[in-house]
């Protein structure tokens, strides 16, 4: 009889990220949507460690509890030299969050960098910018884990796991391995430093991936220190992981290390309004808001039959495919086959100064309006607006939202946090009003924006250079089409024009679909989203926990 393999589950989980209670990008969504699934199983034995930027001001994502684990907190300050606040992360599940004050460690920066070199050959010699700040936080996070483990007298049998996210927390994983060796360590890179740098600098990443030398490219692109700590963590943790097969290939080529686990990014649909009546009302309200702002800004009378399209995410102009999105909209603008009006938004936070006062006044005015309000293409004032890439590309293509244009493009360069001054709604509260979304990424390890889109029943366009796009194709066993809820476009280093034409043609095709076809596409988008829920994807994490714990057992015999 074959011997049954014993699966090890963690009893305690610590996770550290720069984005704990700090809404910056996709990792925030990874952690915040997965938290409830872990909390339901571990019941306050899962801890999220983040940086404390809000010591003197209120953080709406964090509710401090001064009595929670108070004795340990006092001991950590007195005997371990690390100060932090404990409370609840204000997300579904309300897990325990630990916000650590890392600034005092700057005084020991040189000692810490020397320790990293002596113990793991982490090269901090060429550090600059956010490297110092990140590693001081990472060092403090490692001390938090060590302090808890020792204060509560935990042992190997307690199956403690520490997971570090991105290069900013790599040093914590190395610290924990050294000073709390019975804690199993996992490092998850959501995008390698060098891969993102190659793509962001306009170099062809994919056609030459296996020919690149990661160390050499790190030196050429001046990211040696970040690359070094990331690579050493990948090689020293008990389980090295990433979020998609495409990034797994990147890790193998640039870090010389194939990931032990692929942790697909799930989603929690607690953000989506239910039941159907509430959902439909939220969608109706979103469309009303989007159309009101657009019509006021441009002096138009677009009605609810308008096709509303958007893109969103970080302002990575090439990596996120913002450039090809704008180009495709321009091509659609000149297409005589288009019969409906298309209202397209670029919802990407830029170096925003303030909401436009003239637009705010026009939105509040009850007087009849004639013509547009100032520049009919942007809702907020930017710092150095003349140097902005979106507006620069629109100027180059002569896109000015003229009355005769069937395709109109509006740049929303702010965080949609409910208090932007123009929309005054959160991103999700506007996303639900879209007919279609477009995320034609060139560099996208996973892709939360398309995941969010289908969760709100909005069909989306993405590419097979995004982990999500590859996964959507795997569901069908072929290239996913817009009728399936997700259109996945093949993208390479050199097919910009082909991608742009395909986006144009897909939006055109969608605009020609009847109500029954649109309804079916929306339903299929919802089905795709259901398959990406954490209740399905959490299994990948438990496989990683098991690998980490077993490798911990081997090295601590």
C-alpha positions in Angstrom: 0.0 0.0 0.0 1.3 3.4 -1.0 2.3 5.6 2.0 -0.1 8.5 2.4 1.7 11.9 2.1 1.1 14.1 5.1 0.0 17.6 4.2 1.1 20.3 6.6 -1.1 23.4 7.2 0.1 26.5 9.0 -1.2 27.3 12.4 0.1 30.9 12.3 0.7 33.1 9.2 2.6 36.4 9.1 2.5 38.4 5.8 4.5 41.5 5.2 4.0 44.0 2.4 4.5 47.7 1.7 0.8 47.7 0.8 -0.7 46.5 4.1 -3.2 49.2 5.0 -1.6 51.2 2.3 -3.5 51.3 -1.0 -0.9 51.6 -3.7 -1.4 48.9 -6.3 -2.4 45.4 -7.1 -0.7 43.8 -4.1 -3.1 45.6 -1.9 -5.9 43.9 -3.7 -4.2 40.5 -3.4 -3.8 40.8 0.3 -7.1 42.6 1.2 -9.3 40.3 -0.8 -7.6 37.1 0.4 -7.6 38.1 4.0 -11.1 37.0 4.9 -10.5 33.5 3.5 -7.5 33.1 5.8 -9.1 34.8 8.7 -12.1 32.5 8.5 -9.8 29.5 8.9 -7.1 30.8 11.3 -9.2 33.1 13.4 -6.8 35.9 14.4 -3.7 33.8 13.8 -3.0 35.6 10.6 -1.1 38.8 10.9 -0.4 41.5 8.2 2.7 43.6 8.8 2.9 47.0 7.1 4.7 50.3 7.4 3.3 53.0 9.7 3.1 56.2 7.7 0.2 57.6 9.7 1.5 58.1 13.2 0.3 61.7 13.2 -2.8 61.4 11.0 -5.8 59.1 10.7 -5.5 56.1 8.4 -9.0 55.1 7.2 -7.9 51.6 6.5 -6.6 50.9 10.0 -8.5 50.9 13.3 -6.1 50.8 16.3 -6.8 48.6 19.3 -4.4 49.5 22.2 -5.5 46.5 24.3 -5.0 43.9 21.6 -1.8 41.9 22.3 -0.8 44.8 24.6 1.7 42.8 26.7 3.6 41.6 23.7 3.7 45.0 22.1 5.2 46.5 25.3 7.7 43.7 25.5 8.7 44.2 21.8 9.4 47.9 22.4 11.3 47.3 25.6 13.4 44.2 24.8 13.4 43.9 21.0 13.7 47.5 20.1 10.8 47.6 17.7 7.7 49.8 18.0 4.4 49.2 16.3 0.7 49.7 16.5 -1.8 46.9 16.5 -5.4 47.0 15.2 -7.7 45.8 12.6 -7.4 46.2 8.8 -10.7 47.7 7.7 -11.4 45.2 5.0 -13.7 42.0 4.9 -12.6 39.7 7.7 -11.0 42.6 9.6 -7.7 40.7 10.2 -5.1 41.9 12.7 -2.7 44.4 11.2 0.6 45.5 12.7 1.9 48.8 11.5 5.6 49.2 12.3 7.6 52.3 12.9 10.8 51.6 10.9 12.3 55.1 10.9 14.5 54.5 14.0 16.4 51.8 12.2 17.9 54.4 9.8 20.5 55.1 12.5 21.7 51.5 12.1 21.4 51.4 8.3 25.1 50.7 7.7 25.2 47.9 10.2 22.1 46.4 8.7 23.5 46.5 5.2 26.7 45.0 6.5 24.7 42.2 8.1 22.9 41.5 4.9 26.2 41.2 3.0 28.0 39.1 5.6 25.1 36.6 6.0 23.6 36.5 2.5 25.8 38.5 0.2 23.1 41.1 -0.5 24.9 44.0 -2.3 23.6 47.3 -1.0 26.5 49.3 -2.4 24.6 50.8 -5.3 21.4 51.5 -3.3 19.5 54.7 -3.9 15.9 56.1 -3.7 13.4 53.9 -2.0 15.8 51.1 -1.3 16.9 52.3 2.1 13.4 53.0 3.3 12.1 49.6 2.1 14.9 47.7 3.7 14.6 49.5 7.1 10.9 48.6 7.0 11.7 45.0 6.0 14.3 44.7 8.9 11.7 45.9 11.3 9.0 43.5 10.0 11.5 40.6 10.5 12.0 41.7 14.1 8.2 41.7 14.7 7.9 38.1 13.6 10.9 37.0 15.7 9.5 38.9 18.7 6.1 37.3 18.5 7.5 33.8 18.0 9.7 34.1 21.1 7.3 36.0 23.4 4.6 33.4 23.0 7.0 30.5 23.2 6.1 29.0 19.8 7.9 26.0 18.6 8.4 24.1 15.4 5.2 22.1 16.0 3.2 25.4 15.8 3.8 25.5 12.0 4.5 29.2 11.7 4.8 30.6 8.2 6.1 34.0 7.1 5.4 35.3 3.6 7.2 38.3 2.2 5.8 40.2 -0.8 8.0 41.9 -3.4 11.6 43.0 -3.0 10.6 45.6 -0.4 10.2 42.8 2.2 12.9 40.4 1.2 15.2 41.3 4.0 12.5 40.3 6.5 12.5 36.8 5.1 16.3 36.6 5.4 16.1 38.0 8.9 13.5 35.5 10.0 15.5 32.6 8.5 18.5 33.6 10.6 16.9 34.5 13.9 13.7 32.4 13.9 14.8 29.4 11.8 11.9 27.3 12.7 9.5 29.7 10.9 8.9 28.6 7.4 9.6 31.4 4.9 8.0 32.2 1.5 9.0 35.0 -0.8 6.5 36.0 -3.5 7.6 38.3 -6.3 4.7 39.9 -8.1 7.0 41.3 -10.8 10.8 41.1 -10.8 12.7 44.3 -10.4 14.8 43.7 -13.5 11.9 42.4 -15.7 9.9 45.5 -14.9 12.9 47.7 -15.6 13.7 46.1 -18.9 10.1 46.5 -20.0 9.8 50.0 -18.6 12.9 51.2 -20.4 11.5 50.2 -23.8 13.8 47.2 -24.3 12.3 44.0 -25.8 11.7 41.7 -22.9 10.1 38.6 -24.3 11.9 37.7 -27.5 15.2 37.9 -25.8 14.2 36.8 -22.3 16.5 33.7 -22.2 19.4 35.7 -23.6 19.4 38.3 -20.9 21.7 38.1 -17.9 19.8 39.4 -14.9 22.9 40.6 -13.0 24.3 42.3 -16.0 21.0 44.0 -16.9 20.6 45.2 -13.3 23.9 47.0 -13.5 23.0 48.5 -16.9 19.6 49.8 -15.6 21.0 50.9 -12.2 18.8 48.5 -10.1 21.6 46.4 -8.7 20.7 46.7 -5.0 17.0 45.8 -5.5 17.8 43.0 -7.8 20.4 41.6 -5.3 18.1 41.4 -2.3 15.4 39.9 -4.5 17.6 37.3 -6.0 19.2 36.3 -2.6 15.7 35.9 -1.1 14.5 33.8 -4.0 17.5 31.4 -3.4 17.3 31.3 0.4 13.6 31.0 1.4 11.8 27.7 1.9 9.4 28.4 -0.9 10.0 30.9 -3.8 6.8 31.8 -5.6 5.3 34.2 -8.2 1.8 34.8 -9.6 1.7 33.5 -13.1 3.5 31.2 -15.5 4.7 34.1 -17.6 6.4 35.7 -14.6 7.7 32.2 -13.6 9.6 32.1 -16.9 10.9 35.6 -16.1 12.2 34.5 -12.7 13.9 31.5 -14.2 15.7 33.7 -16.8 16.5 36.8 -14.7 16.9 35.4 -11.1 18.3 32.1 -12.3 15.6 30.4 -10.1 12.5 28.6 -11.2 9.6 29.3 -8.7 8.6 26.5 -6.4 4.9 27.6 -6.6 2.7 29.7 -8.8 0.2 31.6 -6.7 -2.6 32.8 -9.0 -4.3 35.9 -7.8 -7.9 35.4 -6.8 -10.6 37.9 -5.9 -13.3 38.3 -3.3 -16.6 39.4 -4.6 -17.8 41.0 -1.4 -17.2 44.3 -3.2 -19.9 43.6 -5.8 -23.4 44.8 -4.9 -26.1 42.2 -4.3 -28.9 41.3 -4.9 -29.6 42.0 -8.6 -31.8 45.0 -7.9 -29.0 46.7 -5.8 -26.5 45.8 -8.5 -28.6 47.3 -11.3 -29.2 50.5 -9.3 -25.5 50.9 -8.7 -24.8 50.4 -12.4 -27.5 53.0 -13.3 -26.0 55.5 -10.8 -22.5 55.0 -12.1 -23.5 55.6 -15.7 -25.5 58.7 -14.7 -22.4 60.1 -13.0 -20.0 59.2 -15.8 -22.3 60.8 -18.5 -23.0 63.9 -16.4 -19.3 64.7 -15.9 -18.5 63.9 -19.6 -21.4 66.0 -20.9 -20.7 68.9 -18.6 -17.0 68.8 -19.5 -17.4 68.6 -23.3 -20.7 70.4 -23.7 -22.3 67.3 -25.3 -25.6 65.4 -24.9 -24.4 61.8 -24.8 -27.3 59.5 -23.8 -27.4 56.1 -22.1 -27.1 54.4 -25.4 -23.4 55.5 -25.5 -20.8 52.7 -25.2 -18.8 53.5 -22.1 -15.2 52.2 -22.1 -12.3 52.7 -19.7 -8.8 51.6 -18.7 -7.2 52.0 -15.3 -4.3 51.0 -13.1 -0.9 52.5 -12.5 0.5 55.2 -14.8 3.0 52.8 -16.5 2.5 54.1 -20.0 4.0 51.3 -22.0 3.8 48.4 -19.5 0.1 48.9 -18.9 -0.6 49.5 -22.6 -2.1 52.9 -22.1 -0.3 54.0 -25.3 -1.9 51.3 -27.4 -5.3 52.0 -25.8 -5.2 55.7 -26.9 -3.9 54.7 -30.3 -6.7 52.2 -30.8 -9.4 54.8 -29.8 -7.9 57.1 -32.4 -8.2 54.4 -35.1 -11.8 53.8 -34.0 -12.5 57.5 -34.3 -11.8 57.3 -38.0 -13.6 54.1 -38.6 -16.7 54.6 -40.8 -18.3 51.4 -39.5 -18.9 52.8 -36.1 -22.5 53.9 -35.6 -22.7 54.5 -31.9 -21.0 57.1 -29.7 -18.1 55.8 -27.6 -17.1 57.5 -24.4 -13.7 56.3 -23.3 -12.0 57.1 -20.0 -8.3 56.8 -19.0 -8.7 56.4 -15.2 -5.0 56.5 -14.2 -3.6 58.4 -11.3 -1.0 60.9 -12.5 0.9 63.9 -10.9 -2.4 65.5 -10.1 -2.6 69.0 -8.5 -6.3 69.5 -7.8 -9.8 69.1 -9.2 -10.6 71.7 -11.9 -12.5 74.6 -10.3 -14.3 75.5 -13.5 -15.6 72.0 -13.9 -16.7 71.8 -10.3 -18.6 75.0 -10.7 -20.2 73.8 -14.0 -21.3 70.5 -12.4 -23.1 72.5 -9.6 -24.6 75.1 -11.9 -28.2 74.8 -12.9 -27.9 77.2 -15.8 -27.9 75.9 -19.4 -24.4 75.3 -20.7 -23.0 76.2 -24.1 -19.9 74.5 -25.3 -17.1 72.8 -23.4 -15.6 73.8 -20.1 -12.0 74.6 -20.8 -10.0 71.6 -22.1 -12.7 69.0 -22.8 -10.2 66.1 -22.3 -9.2 66.2 -18.7 -11.0 66.5 -15.3 -8.3 67.6 -13.0 -5.3 70.0 -13.1 -1.9 68.3 -13.4 1.5 69.4 -12.3 3.6 69.9 -15.5 0.6 69.3 -17.6 2.5 70.1 -20.8 4.7 67.1 -20.2 1.9 64.5 -19.6 2.1 61.4 -21.8 -1.7 60.9 -22.3 -2.3 64.4 -23.3 0.8 64.5 -25.4 -0.3 61.5 -27.3 -3.7 62.9 -27.8 -2.2 66.2 -29.1 0.0 64.2 -31.5 -3.0 62.4 -32.8 -5.1 65.6 -32.9 -7.7 64.1 -30.5 -9.6 67.1 -29.0 -13.1 65.7 -28.4 -14.7 67.7 -31.2 -18.5 67.6 -31.4 -18.4 65.6 -34.6 -16.1 62.9 -33.1 -18.0 59.6 -32.4 -15.1 58.6 -30.0 -14.4 60.9 -27.2 -11.6 60.3 -24.6 -11.4 61.8 -21.1 -8.4 61.6 -18.9 -9.2 61.1 -15.1 -5.7 61.6 -13.6 -6.6 61.0 -9.9 -7.2 58.3 -7.3 -10.9 57.6 -7.3 -11.2 57.4 -3.5 -14.6 59.0 -3.1 -13.2 62.5 -2.6 -11.6 63.5 -5.8 -13.7 66.7 -6.2 -15.3 65.8 -9.5 -16.8 62.3 -9.4 -16.6 61.8 -5.6 -17.0 58.1 -6.0 -14.7 55.1 -5.6 -13.2 53.3 -8.6 -15.5 50.3 -8.1 -18.6 52.6 -7.9 -17.7 53.8 -11.4 -16.3 50.6 -12.9 -19.7 49.0 -12.6 -21.2 51.5 -15.1 -18.8 50.5 -17.9 -19.9 48.5 -21.0 -16.4 47.4 -21.7 -12.9 47.8 -20.3 -9.5 47.6 -22.0 -6.2 46.6 -20.4 -3.8 45.8 -23.2 -0.8 45.2 -21.0 2.7 44.7 -22.3 4.1 43.8 -18.8 1.5 42.5 -16.4 2.5 39.5 -14.1 -1.2 38.9 -13.3 -3.6 41.8 -13.9 -6.1 42.7 -11.2 -7.8 45.4 -13.3 -9.4 42.8 -15.7 -10.2 40.6 -12.7 -12.1 43.4 -11.1 -13.8 44.2 -14.3 -15.3 40.8 -14.8 -16.3 40.7 -11.1 -18.5 43.6 -11.9 -19.9 41.8 -15.0 -18.1 44.1 -17.4 -16.5 42.3 -20.3 -12.8 43.2 -20.8 -10.0 43.2 -23.3 -6.6 42.1 -22.1 -3.5 40.4 -23.6 -1.6 37.1 -23.3 1.3 39.0 -21.7 -0.9 39.3 -18.6 -1.2 36.3 -16.3 -5.0 36.8 -16.2 -5.2 36.7 -20.0 -3.2 33.5 -20.1 -5.5 32.0 -17.5 -8.6 33.1 -19.3 -7.3 31.4 -22.5 -6.7 28.2 -20.4 -10.4 28.2 -19.4 -11.4 28.0 -23.0 -8.5 26.0 -24.3 -8.1 28.6 -27.1 -7.9 32.4 -27.5 -10.7 33.9 -25.4 -13.1 36.2 -27.3 -15.3 39.1 -26.1 -18.4 36.8 -26.3 -16.7 34.8 -23.5 -16.5 37.8 -21.3 -12.8 38.3 -21.8 -11.0 39.1 -25.1 -7.4 38.0 -24.9 -5.2 39.5 -27.6 -1.9 38.0 -28.6 0.9 40.6 -27.8 4.6 40.5 -28.5 7.5 42.9 -28.4 6.8 44.1 -32.0 3.1 43.8 -32.8 1.8 47.2 -31.5 -0.2 47.9 -34.7 -1.9 44.5 -34.7 -2.9 44.9 -31.1 -4.2 48.4 -31.7 -6.3 47.2 -34.7 -7.7 44.3 -32.7 -8.7 46.6 -29.8 -10.5 48.9 -32.3 -12.2 45.9 -34.0 -13.3 44.4 -30.7 -14.9 47.7 -29.4 -16.5 48.0 -32.8 -17.8 44.5 -32.7 -19.2 45.0 -29.1 -20.9 48.2 -30.3 -22.8 46.2 -32.9 -23.9 43.4 -30.6 -27.6 43.3 -29.7 -29.0 43.4 -26.1 -29.2 39.6 -25.9 -25.5 39.2 -27.1 -24.3 41.9 -24.6 -26.3 40.2 -21.8 -24.7 36.9 -22.6 -21.2 38.4 -22.7 -21.8 40.1 -19.3 -23.0 36.8 -17.9 -19.9 35.0 -19.2 -17.8 37.7 -17.6 -19.5 37.0 -14.3 -18.8 33.2 -14.8 -15.1 33.9 -15.4 -15.0 36.0 -12.2 -16.6 33.2 -10.2 -13.8 30.8 -11.3 -11.2 33.3 -10.0 -12.6 33.6 -6.4 -10.3 32.9 -3.6 -12.3 29.9 -2.5 -10.8 28.3 -5.6 -7.3 29.9 -5.8 -6.5 29.6 -2.0 -5.5 26.0 -2.6 -2.4 27.2 -4.4 -1.4 29.0 -1.2 -1.8 26.0 0.9 0.3 24.0 -1.4 3.0 26.7 -1.0 2.6 26.6 2.8 3.1 22.8 2.7 6.3 23.1 0.6 7.7 25.8 2.9 7.0 23.8 6.0 8.5 20.6 4.6 11.6 22.4 3.4 11.8 24.1 6.8 11.8 20.6 8.4 14.6 19.5 6.1 16.9 22.4 7.0 16.2 22.3 10.7 16.8 18.6 11.4 
